[in-house]
Every structure is written in structure tokens, then in C-alpha cells.
Amino acid sequence: MIQFLLILFWATVAVIVFTYILFPAIVFVRGRLVRKPYKSAEITPPITMVIAAHNEAANIGAKLDNILAMDYPREQLEVIIASDGSNDGTNEIVQGYAARNVRLLALPRQGKAPALDAAVAHARGDVLVFSDANSMYHPQALRALARPFADPEVGGVAGNQVYTSKKSESLSGDGEQSYWSFDRKMKQSQSKSGNAISATGAIYAIRRALFRGVPVGVTDDFAVSTDVIAQGYRLVFAPDAIAYEPVAGTGSVEFGRKVRVITRGLRGVLVVRRELLNPMRYGFYAFQLFAHKVLRRLVVFPLLLLLILSPLLWSAGLIYQLATLAQLAFYGCALLGLLLKDKRLGRLKLFTIPFFFCMVNVASLIAAINLIRGHRIDFWEPQRQGQAAAADQNQQNVVSDRGRAISQ
């Protein structure tokens, strides 16, 4: 029995180490050794910016002001707001911009996927740019998104999501910032040697000719951006294409968002894009996709197993005793972070990072259960704060944030 537990312990450790250490290391090393450059030029193709919005009255005015102030030829920019059953004044605000090439599609409540499909059906641009109502763009973001389309092999461009510098109201917000800083570096390495795994919904673009619709019940940014790769084109990362996002709000809101995103993300990979997991056809990208979008989201099960196995092997030697104590210390820091969330001490990375790690993995556990029982999440209510003040701060921090993002 003890031999079986030892084998299971080390197999579990191997999976965890591979997920969090070896896989990123492989990506970073490959990004340095394998180079697949693409053409880039100062082009300004006709762009249609698509935003699906449901009850975004607090944000949509600031968002449209931000878009219309960007450094991109006005005659080459079209904006379509697909209002998904909004009843809070969103439609009336958008209508006020009708004279500035902003089009409103006032749709019945049907979910984000059908809203995006309806918007694209009305689009006239050669390039589609997708964004969220609460994301504020750097003035040069559209030009940065457009440049890689000078290469005919590039079908999509993933932008760079940067969090605003204001402090979050929750522990998860601080951990989220650390995660996205790391994810940004991963995308750069992936793009240099082939394809970024997927795009973030805050800012990405694809050729309109490659849009084949948004499947219901999955993460739309993942489905749309990876469909570019499924059709044989490249998805690259543009660090200059910056979208500013507010940090997470309350912990409960952010946890619910994580459950929704991971549930839809897992379904997107395993149900909608499972053909991309075939290494015989998609090579290293299939390996990346599995490790990053499947294994990382299911590593909660090896983590739970390790937590159970370690104390059972206490008598087997010092290494198992240290493993038990290390886990108790780590999860203890997460718990202390939760208990000290309103104190200055609770904002130390010693507590915020373990808390964020635990929150994400608990959300992954719930998401996996949702997937197993066939539960889909097609509708949700946005819970955001107005972005006008954040947009002003973003503009003030453009130079410093842009320099930091590019260096990363």
C-alpha cells in the first residue's frame, strides 16, 4: 500500500511541477530558440469595432469617447454596439453618437454570442476588432492591431490587457495583476515562435473573412480567436495594442466571474475546439493548448490529491513531512489573507498571491463540475463600476504603462 501511495504522490508532484514550472519554461526557451517572424507595416485597413453590451450605461459613454479619440483615420473606423436587451439607458446613450459613425443594434436579450453574430453581419470593415464596454484603449492601439495584418499569413492579432494602477477592493485583484503580467510574457514567447494560444476579450482583432460565428455557451474571445488557427492562419500577440482594464472589484464578484469564464473556457476547448488538441495536425500549438487551457484548469485535482497524500506519508520520511508543512503554510497564508483582507498586512504578496491561487483553483473545481454535469452559462449580468475616472487616469499613465508593457 505504501508503495502505491509513493508512486501516486510523485506522479501528482510531476503533474503539478509540469503545469506550473516546466510548461512555462518550455514556452520561454522555445520563444528564444525558434523564431517565426511575420511582416508588419503601417497600414490602416477598414476596421469595424464590435462591442456586445448588456446594461452598460455606466461605461458605454466613456468607452465611445475613448474609441472616437483614437489615432486612426475616422473614415476607416466603424463602431457597432450590439445592445443585448439593455434597459438601463445604454441604447439612448449610444444613439447620441449616431452622427459619429457609431451604429446601434438594439437586440432582444439573447446572450453575447448571438449579439456578436448580429453585429458582424452588419460590419463593413475588413478587420473586426472586438472589445468590452469597460476596456479603455491606448490612443495607438488600433494602429498596433492593424500592423501585423500586413502579413497575409496572420489571421488574428491578440492585444495586450493592462490593469490600471489603482488599488483593488479585493485580494483577488492584486493576484490578478500578477497573473496577467506573467501571461503577457507567455503570449510574447508563444507569438515569436508560432501562435499565441488565444486572445483576451478586452482587445483582439481578426480578418472579417475568417469569422464563422460564435458558438453558444463558450468563451467568445477564445472561440473566435482560435478559429483563426483552425483555418490555418496565425494568431500573433501585439504588445503595443494596449487595453486598460480596471482591477477586480469585490472578491465575490470576481469569484463568480472566474467560475463563468473557466466553465465556458473548458467547454470551448473540449467541445468546440477539440480538434486543435491534435498534435499531428497542429504540432506544438496542440501541446500549448492542452497544457495551458486544460491541464492548468484541472490541476486542482492533483493539488487536492497531494494535500491528502502528504500527511498519509508522514512516516515515510522528511521530504513528505516538509511537503505537508509547506502546503499547510501556503494554504494558511491564503486563509490569513482572507481574514486580513481589510488590513494593510493582508495586502502583502505573501497573502494575496496564495489567496488568488486558491480562489482560481476553487473556481476551476466548480467549473469542472459544471462541465461534467453539462451545465452551460449563456447569460450573466455585468457588475462593474463606471469607467470615466479610470479612463482619465489611463490617459495620464499611457507613456509609463506602454513602456512597461512593451518591456515585459
C-alpha positions as CSV (number, residue, x, y, z in Angstrom):
1,M,0.0,0.0,0.0
2,I,2.8,2.4,0.9
3,Q,4.5,1.8,-2.4
4,F,1.3,2.7,-4.3
5,L,0.9,5.9,-2.3
6,L,4.5,6.8,-3.0
7,I,4.0,6.3,-6.8
8,L,0.8,8.3,-6.7
9,F,2.5,11.1,-4.7
10,W,5.3,11.5,-7.1
11,A,3.1,11.3,-10.2
12,T,0.9,14.0,-8.7
13,V,4.0,16.2,-8.0
14,A,5.2,15.6,-11.6
15,V,1.9,16.9,-13.0
16,I,1.9,20.0,-10.8
17,V,5.5,20.8,-11.5
18,F,5.0,20.3,-15.2
19,T,1.9,22.6,-15.2
20,Y,3.3,25.5,-13.3
21,I,7.1,25.3,-13.9
22,L,8.2,23.1,-16.8
23,F,5.5,24.1,-19.3
24,P,6.2,27.9,-18.9
25,A,9.9,27.1,-19.1
26,I,9.5,25.2,-22.3
27,V,7.5,28.0,-23.8
28,F,10.1,30.7,-22.9
29,V,13.0,28.6,-24.1
30,R,11.2,27.8,-27.4
31,G,10.4,31.5,-27.8
32,R,14.2,32.2,-27.8
33,L,15.3,29.3,-29.9
34,V,12.5,29.1,-32.5
35,R,11.7,32.3,-34.4
36,K,8.9,32.7,-36.8
37,P,8.7,36.4,-37.7
38,Y,5.8,38.0,-39.5
39,K,5.5,41.1,-41.7
40,S,4.4,44.3,-40.0
41,A,3.7,47.6,-41.7
42,E,1.9,50.9,-41.0
43,I,-1.4,50.1,-42.7
44,T,-4.8,51.3,-41.9
45,P,-7.4,48.8,-43.2
46,P,-11.1,49.5,-42.8
47,I,-11.9,48.4,-39.2
48,T,-15.2,47.6,-37.6
49,M,-15.1,47.7,-33.8
50,V,-17.7,45.3,-32.3
51,I,-18.9,45.6,-28.7
52,A,-21.7,43.5,-27.2
53,A,-23.3,45.3,-24.3
54,H,-25.9,44.5,-21.8
55,N,-26.9,47.3,-19.4
56,E,-23.6,49.2,-19.7
57,A,-25.0,52.7,-19.2
58,A,-22.3,53.4,-16.6
59,N,-19.5,52.6,-19.1
60,I,-20.6,53.0,-22.7
61,G,-20.3,56.7,-23.0
62,A,-16.7,56.8,-21.7
63,K,-15.9,53.8,-24.0
64,L,-17.3,55.5,-27.1
65,D,-15.4,58.7,-26.3
66,N,-12.2,56.7,-25.9
67,I,-12.7,54.9,-29.3
68,L,-13.5,58.1,-31.2
69,A,-10.5,59.9,-29.7
70,M,-8.1,57.2,-31.0
71,D,-5.3,57.9,-33.6
72,Y,-6.9,56.1,-36.5
73,P,-8.4,57.5,-39.7
74,R,-12.0,58.3,-38.9
75,E,-13.2,57.3,-42.4
76,Q,-11.6,53.8,-41.8
77,L,-13.3,53.2,-38.5
78,E,-16.8,51.9,-37.9
79,V,-18.3,51.2,-34.5
80,I,-21.2,48.8,-33.8
81,I,-22.7,48.4,-30.4
82,A,-24.8,45.3,-30.2
83,S,-27.1,46.0,-27.2
84,D,-28.3,42.7,-25.8
85,G,-31.6,43.6,-24.3
86,S,-30.3,46.6,-22.4
87,N,-33.0,48.5,-20.4
88,D,-30.8,50.9,-18.3
89,G,-30.4,53.7,-20.8
90,T,-27.5,52.1,-22.8
91,N,-29.3,52.4,-26.1
92,E,-30.2,56.1,-25.6
93,I,-26.5,56.9,-24.8
94,V,-25.3,55.1,-27.9
95,Q,-27.9,56.8,-30.1
96,G,-26.3,60.1,-29.1
97,Y,-23.2,59.1,-31.1
98,A,-25.1,58.2,-34.3
99,A,-23.6,61.1,-36.2
100,R,-20.1,59.9,-35.5
101,N,-20.3,56.6,-37.4
102,V,-21.5,54.7,-34.3
103,R,-24.3,52.2,-35.1
104,L,-26.7,50.7,-32.5
105,L,-28.2,47.3,-32.9
106,A,-31.0,47.2,-30.3
107,L,-31.5,43.4,-29.9
108,P,-33.7,41.4,-27.6
109,R,-32.0,39.6,-24.7
110,Q,-30.4,36.5,-26.3
111,G,-26.9,36.3,-25.0
112,K,-23.5,37.6,-26.1
113,A,-22.8,35.1,-28.8
114,P,-25.9,35.9,-30.9
115,A,-25.3,39.6,-30.3
116,L,-21.8,39.3,-31.7
117,D,-23.0,37.4,-34.7
118,A,-25.6,40.0,-35.4
119,A,-23.1,42.8,-35.2
120,V,-20.6,41.1,-37.5
121,A,-23.4,40.5,-40.1
122,H,-23.7,44.4,-40.3
123,A,-20.0,45.1,-40.3
124,R,-18.3,46.7,-43.3
125,G,-14.7,46.6,-42.2
126,D,-12.1,44.2,-43.5
127,V,-10.8,43.8,-39.9
128,L,-13.0,43.1,-36.9
129,V,-11.9,44.4,-33.6
130,F,-13.7,43.0,-30.5
131,S,-13.7,44.8,-27.2
132,D,-15.5,45.0,-23.9
133,A,-17.5,48.1,-22.7
134,N,-15.2,48.7,-19.7
135,S,-11.9,48.5,-21.6
136,M,-10.2,51.7,-22.5
137,Y,-7.7,51.7,-25.3
138,H,-4.3,53.4,-25.7
139,P,-4.6,56.0,-28.5
140,Q,-2.3,53.9,-30.7
141,A,-4.0,50.6,-30.0
142,L,-5.8,50.2,-33.3
143,R,-2.7,51.1,-35.3
144,A,-0.8,48.4,-33.3
145,L,-3.5,45.8,-34.0
146,A,-3.5,46.7,-37.7
147,R,0.2,46.4,-38.4
148,P,0.5,42.5,-38.3
149,F,-2.3,42.2,-40.9
150,A,0.3,43.3,-43.5
151,D,1.3,39.6,-43.4
152,P,-1.2,37.5,-45.3
153,E,-0.5,34.6,-43.0
154,V,-1.7,36.5,-40.0
155,G,-5.4,36.0,-39.4
156,G,-5.7,37.4,-35.9
157,V,-4.0,39.7,-33.5
158,A,-4.2,39.4,-29.7
159,G,-3.9,42.7,-27.9
160,N,-2.3,43.5,-24.5
161,Q,-4.5,43.7,-21.5
162,V,-3.0,46.0,-18.8
163,Y,-4.6,46.7,-15.4
164,T,-5.0,50.2,-14.1
165,S,-2.7,51.1,-11.2
166,K,-5.4,51.9,-8.8
167,K,-5.7,49.5,-5.8
168,S,-8.3,46.8,-6.0
169,E,-11.0,46.4,-3.4
170,S,-10.2,42.7,-3.2
171,L,-7.3,40.4,-2.7
172,S,-8.1,38.7,-6.0
173,G,-7.4,41.9,-7.9
174,D,-3.8,42.1,-6.7
175,G,-3.3,38.4,-7.6
176,E,-5.0,39.0,-11.0
177,Q,-2.5,41.8,-11.9
178,S,0.5,39.4,-11.1
179,Y,-1.1,36.7,-13.2
180,W,-1.6,38.9,-16.3
181,S,1.9,40.2,-16.1
182,F,3.1,36.6,-16.3
183,D,0.6,35.7,-19.0
184,R,1.7,38.7,-21.1
185,K,5.3,37.3,-21.2
186,M,3.9,33.9,-22.1
187,K,2.0,35.3,-25.1
188,Q,5.1,37.1,-26.3
189,S,7.1,33.9,-26.3
190,Q,4.3,31.9,-28.0
191,S,3.8,34.5,-30.7
192,K,7.5,34.8,-31.5
193,S,7.7,31.1,-32.3
194,G,4.3,30.5,-33.8
195,N,0.9,31.3,-32.3
196,A,-0.4,32.9,-29.2
197,I,-2.8,30.4,-27.5
198,S,-5.8,32.7,-27.6
199,A,-6.8,36.3,-27.2
200,T,-8.4,38.3,-24.4
201,G,-11.8,39.7,-24.9
202,A,-10.7,43.2,-24.0
203,I,-8.8,43.7,-27.2
204,Y,-8.3,41.5,-30.3
205,A,-8.8,41.5,-34.0
206,I,-9.4,39.1,-36.8
207,R,-9.9,39.3,-40.6
208,R,-13.7,39.5,-41.2
209,A,-13.4,36.8,-43.9
210,L,-12.3,34.4,-41.1
211,F,-15.3,35.0,-38.8
212,R,-17.5,31.9,-38.7
213,G,-19.8,32.7,-35.9
214,V,-19.6,32.4,-32.1
215,P,-20.7,29.1,-30.5
216,V,-23.2,29.5,-27.6
217,G,-22.0,28.6,-24.1
218,V,-18.3,29.1,-24.6
219,T,-15.9,32.0,-24.1
220,D,-16.4,34.1,-27.2
221,D,-12.8,35.5,-27.3
222,F,-11.3,32.1,-27.1
223,A,-13.7,30.6,-29.8
224,V,-13.3,33.4,-32.3
225,S,-9.5,33.9,-31.9
226,T,-8.7,30.2,-32.1
227,D,-10.9,29.7,-35.1
228,V,-8.2,31.7,-36.9
229,I,-5.7,28.9,-36.1
230,A,-8.2,26.2,-37.0
231,Q,-8.4,27.8,-40.5
232,G,-4.7,27.7,-41.0
233,Y,-3.8,31.3,-40.1
234,R,-1.6,32.7,-37.4
235,L,-2.7,34.4,-34.2
236,V,0.0,36.8,-33.0
237,F,0.4,39.0,-30.0
238,A,0.9,42.8,-30.3
239,P,2.3,44.2,-27.0
240,D,1.7,47.8,-28.3
241,A,-2.0,47.2,-28.6
242,I,-2.9,48.1,-25.1
243,A,-6.3,47.9,-23.4
244,Y,-6.7,49.2,-19.9
245,E,-8.9,47.2,-17.6
246,P,-10.0,48.1,-14.1
247,V,-8.7,45.7,-11.4
248,A,-11.1,43.2,-9.9
249,G,-14.0,44.5,-7.7
250,T,-15.2,42.6,-4.7
251,G,-13.9,39.1,-4.2
252,S,-17.4,37.5,-4.5
253,V,-18.0,39.2,-7.9
254,E,-14.6,38.2,-9.2
255,F,-15.0,34.6,-8.0
256,G,-18.3,34.4,-9.9
257,R,-16.6,35.7,-13.0
258,K,-13.9,33.2,-12.7
259,V,-16.3,30.3,-12.4
260,R,-18.2,31.6,-15.5
261,V,-15.0,32.2,-17.6
262,I,-13.4,28.8,-16.7
263,T,-16.7,26.9,-17.2
264,R,-17.1,28.4,-20.7
265,G,-13.4,28.1,-21.4
266,L,-13.2,24.4,-20.7
267,R,-16.3,23.8,-22.8
268,G,-14.7,25.9,-25.5
269,V,-11.6,23.6,-25.7
270,L,-13.2,20.2,-25.1
271,V,-16.4,20.7,-27.0
272,V,-15.9,23.4,-29.7
273,R,-12.1,23.4,-30.4
274,R,-11.1,19.8,-29.5
275,E,-9.6,19.3,-33.0
276,L,-6.9,21.8,-32.1
277,L,-5.6,19.3,-29.5
278,N,-4.4,17.1,-32.3
279,P,-0.6,17.4,-32.4
280,M,-0.3,15.5,-35.7
281,R,-2.1,18.5,-37.3
282,Y,-1.3,21.5,-35.1
283,G,2.0,20.5,-33.7
284,F,3.4,22.4,-30.7
285,Y,0.2,24.6,-30.6
286,A,-1.8,21.5,-29.6
287,F,0.7,20.9,-26.7
288,Q,0.4,24.5,-25.6
289,L,-3.4,24.5,-25.8
290,F,-3.7,21.3,-23.7
291,A,-1.2,22.4,-21.1
292,H,-2.5,25.9,-20.7
293,K,-6.2,25.7,-21.2
294,V,-7.0,22.1,-20.0
295,L,-4.3,20.9,-17.6
296,R,-3.9,24.2,-15.8
297,R,-7.6,24.4,-15.2
298,L,-7.8,20.8,-14.0
299,V,-4.7,20.8,-11.8
300,V,-6.9,21.4,-8.9
301,F,-7.5,17.7,-8.7
302,P,-3.8,16.8,-8.4
303,L,-3.5,19.6,-5.8
304,L,-6.3,18.1,-3.7
305,L,-4.8,14.7,-4.1
306,L,-1.3,15.9,-3.0
307,L,-2.9,17.6,0.1
308,I,-4.4,14.2,1.1
309,L,-1.4,12.1,0.3
310,S,1.3,14.1,2.0
311,P,0.1,13.5,5.6
312,L,-0.6,9.9,4.9
313,L,3.1,9.5,4.0
314,W,4.3,11.5,7.1
315,S,6.1,8.4,8.4
316,A,7.8,7.7,5.1
317,G,10.5,10.4,5.6
318,L,11.5,14.0,5.9
319,I,10.5,15.0,2.4
320,Y,6.9,14.1,2.9
321,Q,6.8,15.9,6.3
322,L,8.2,19.0,4.6
323,A,5.6,18.7,1.8
324,T,2.8,18.5,4.3
325,L,4.1,21.5,6.3
326,A,4.7,23.6,3.1
327,Q,1.2,23.0,1.9
328,L,-0.3,23.9,5.3
329,A,1.8,27.1,5.3
330,F,0.8,28.1,1.8
331,Y,-2.9,27.5,2.3
332,G,-2.6,29.1,5.7
333,C,-1.3,32.3,4.1
334,A,-4.3,32.2,1.7
335,L,-6.6,31.9,4.7
336,L,-4.8,34.7,6.6
337,G,-5.1,36.9,3.5
338,L,-8.8,36.4,3.5
339,L,-9.1,37.1,7.3
340,L,-6.8,40.2,7.0
341,K,-8.4,41.5,3.7
342,D,-9.3,44.8,5.3
343,K,-5.9,45.3,6.9
344,R,-2.7,46.7,5.4
345,L,-0.9,43.5,6.3
346,G,-3.4,41.5,4.2
347,R,-2.2,43.3,1.0
348,L,1.3,41.8,1.1
349,K,2.0,39.4,-1.8
350,L,2.7,36.8,0.8
351,F,-1.0,36.6,1.3
352,T,-2.6,38.0,-2.0
353,I,-0.8,35.5,-4.3
354,P,-1.8,32.3,-2.3
355,F,-5.3,33.7,-2.0
356,F,-5.6,34.3,-5.7
357,F,-4.2,30.9,-6.4
358,C,-6.7,29.2,-4.2
359,M,-9.6,31.2,-5.5
360,V,-8.8,30.3,-9.1
361,N,-8.5,26.6,-8.3
362,V,-11.7,26.5,-6.3
363,A,-13.4,28.2,-9.3
364,S,-11.8,25.6,-11.6
365,L,-13.2,22.8,-9.4
366,I,-16.7,24.2,-9.7
367,A,-16.2,24.8,-13.4
368,A,-15.1,21.2,-13.9
369,I,-18.2,20.0,-12.1
370,N,-20.3,22.3,-14.3
371,L,-18.8,20.7,-17.4
372,I,-19.3,17.2,-16.2
373,R,-23.0,17.8,-15.4
374,G,-23.5,19.6,-18.7
375,H,-24.3,23.0,-17.2
376,R,-23.8,25.9,-19.6
377,I,-23.6,29.6,-18.7
378,D,-25.1,31.7,-21.5
379,F,-26.3,34.8,-19.7
380,W,-24.9,37.0,-16.9
381,E,-25.3,40.5,-15.5
382,P,-22.3,42.8,-15.7
383,Q,-21.3,44.1,-12.3
384,R,-18.9,47.0,-12.9
385,Q,-18.1,50.5,-11.8
386,G,-18.2,53.5,-14.2
387,Q,-15.0,54.0,-16.1
388,A,-14.9,57.7,-16.8
389,A,-12.5,58.4,-14.0
390,A,-10.4,55.3,-14.8
391,A,-10.2,56.5,-18.5
392,D,-8.7,59.8,-17.4
393,Q,-6.1,58.0,-15.2
394,N,-5.3,55.7,-18.1
395,Q,-4.5,58.6,-20.4
396,Q,-2.2,60.1,-17.8
397,N,-0.4,56.8,-17.4
398,V,-0.2,56.0,-21.1
399,V,3.6,56.5,-21.5
400,S,4.7,54.7,-18.4
401,D,2.2,51.8,-18.9
402,R,3.1,51.5,-22.6
403,G,6.8,51.3,-21.8
404,R,6.3,48.7,-19.0
405,A,4.1,46.6,-21.2
406,I,6.5,46.5,-24.1
407,S,9.5,45.7,-21.9
408,Q,7.6,42.8,-20.5
